C-alpha cells in the first residue's frame, strides 16, 4: 500500500466518523433535520469518493467490504439525490459505516505491521552475519 492509498483510506475513515458523529449529535430522528441529513449524505458521498480513488489492489486487501456498494451510494447521492431512501441511509449510518471503519482500520494496522517488518529486515542478510575484518596494527 502506498502513501496515497493510506491517506485515502484515512480520509475515508474520517468522513465515515463525521457522518456517524453528525447523526449522534442530533439524536433520534436526526434524518428529519434537512441540514443534518444533508451533512450526513455529503460525508457518505465523500466516503464513496475516497474509495473510488483508492487502488483496486488495496481495496481487495480490506475483507468484508462490498466496495461496489460503497462507491455506488456516492453515485446515488450525487446523481439521484431526490430519490434517496432515508431508511437505507439510516442503516448505512447505524450499521455499515461502523463495520467499514473497523475493516479499514484493521487493513491499515496490518499494512503498518508489514511495513515495520520490511524496514527491520536488513537489505542483505549475508552482510548482517559477516564479521568485519580486523586490521593488524602497524609494525
Secondary structure, DSSP 8 states (H G I E B T S, - for coil): --HHHHHHHHHHHHHHHHHHHHHHHT-TTGGGSHHHHHHHHHHHHHHHHHHHHS-HHHHHTSTT--HHHHHHHHHHHHH-GGG--HHHHHHIIIIIHHHHHHHHHHHHHHHHHHHHHHHHS-S-HHHHH----------
